[in-house]
Amino acid sequence: QVQLVESGGGLVQPGGSLRLSCATSVSSFNVYVMGWYRQAPGKQRELVATITSGGRTNYADSVKGRFTISRDNAKNTVYLQMNSLKPEDTSIYYCNAQRSSPFVSYWGKGTLVTVSS
């Protein structure tokens, strides 16, 4: 049973920072594209950032320059450093692991990030 466990969410004031972590039990972690997605109440889930096995990153325009995704293949873990947080960043943040051959996609249960004064 593959598990993705997110941690690091919480309440933070606008302008503050949080670091999310996602520990996974997938085998051959290094072949997976890892991603962070978020879903605010009443909205669809949206991409935040992804990182390939080779370290190539992709970000949503709304978080570029503020968020940084990284991975530690030795620890089977992906991170999301979030700086200059805004109230509109308030969401449940989900970790995703995806590979293409064969195609599989795994999701964590999410961690809540609340940005409020």
C-alpha positions in Angstrom: 0.0 0.0 0.0 1.6 3.2 -1.2 1.4 6.1 1.3 2.1 9.8 0.9 2.0 11.7 4.2 2.0 15.5 4.2 3.1 17.5 7.1 4.0 21.1 8.0 0.7 22.9 7.5 -0.8 25.3 10.0 -1.9 28.8 10.6 0.5 31.6 9.5 0.1 35.4 9.2 0.3 37.1 5.8 3.9 37.5 4.8 5.0 34.5 6.8 6.5 31.2 5.7 5.8 27.5 6.0 7.6 24.4 4.8 5.5 21.4 3.7 7.0 17.9 3.6 5.6 14.8 1.9 7.1 11.5 2.8 6.3 8.6 0.5 6.5 4.8 0.5 6.7 4.5 -3.2 9.4 2.2 -4.5 11.8 3.7 -7.1 10.9 7.2 -5.8 13.4 8.8 -8.2 11.4 7.9 -11.3 8.3 9.7 -10.1 7.3 13.3 -10.9 6.4 14.8 -7.6 3.9 17.6 -7.2 2.0 19.8 -4.9 -1.6 20.7 -5.6 -4.1 22.7 -3.5 -7.8 23.0 -3.2 -9.6 25.9 -1.5 -13.2 25.6 -0.3 -15.6 25.7 -3.2 -12.8 25.6 -5.8 -11.3 22.9 -8.0 -7.9 21.4 -7.2 -5.1 23.2 -8.9 -1.5 22.7 -9.6 1.0 24.5 -7.4 4.3 23.0 -8.4 6.0 19.9 -9.8 9.5 18.5 -9.9 10.9 15.8 -12.1 13.3 13.1 -11.2 16.0 15.3 -12.8 15.1 18.3 -10.8 13.2 20.3 -13.4 10.5 22.4 -11.8 7.3 23.9 -12.9 5.2 26.5 -11.0 1.7 28.0 -11.1 2.0 31.7 -12.0 0.4 32.6 -8.7 3.2 31.2 -6.7 6.3 31.9 -8.9 9.0 33.7 -7.0 7.4 32.8 -3.6 7.3 29.0 -3.5 10.1 26.5 -4.0 9.7 22.8 -4.6 12.5 20.4 -3.9 13.1 16.7 -3.4 15.4 14.4 -1.5 15.6 11.1 -3.4 17.5 9.5 -0.6 14.7 10.2 1.8 11.8 9.6 -0.6 10.5 13.1 0.4 9.4 16.2 -1.5 9.2 19.7 0.0 7.4 22.9 -0.6 8.9 26.0 0.8 6.3 28.8 0.9 7.3 32.4 1.5 5.5 35.7 1.4 2.2 33.8 2.0 -1.0 35.5 1.2 -4.6 34.9 2.4 -5.4 33.5 -1.0 -2.9 30.8 -0.5 -5.2 29.3 2.1 -6.0 25.8 1.0 -5.6 22.1 1.7 -2.3 21.2 0.1 -2.0 17.7 -1.5 1.1 15.8 -2.4 1.1 13.7 -5.7 3.4 11.1 -7.1 3.1 10.2 -10.7 4.9 8.1 -13.2 4.1 7.3 -16.8 5.3 3.8 -17.6 3.0 2.3 -16.4 0.9 5.3 -15.5 0.2 5.5 -11.8 -0.8 8.5 -9.7 -0.9 8.5 -5.9 -2.3 11.2 -3.6 -1.8 12.1 0.0 -4.6 13.1 2.3 -3.6 16.7 2.4 -2.5 19.3 5.0 -4.3 22.5 5.7 -2.6 25.8 5.3 -4.4 28.9 6.6 -3.0 32.4 6.0 -4.8 34.9 8.3 -4.1 37.7 10.7 
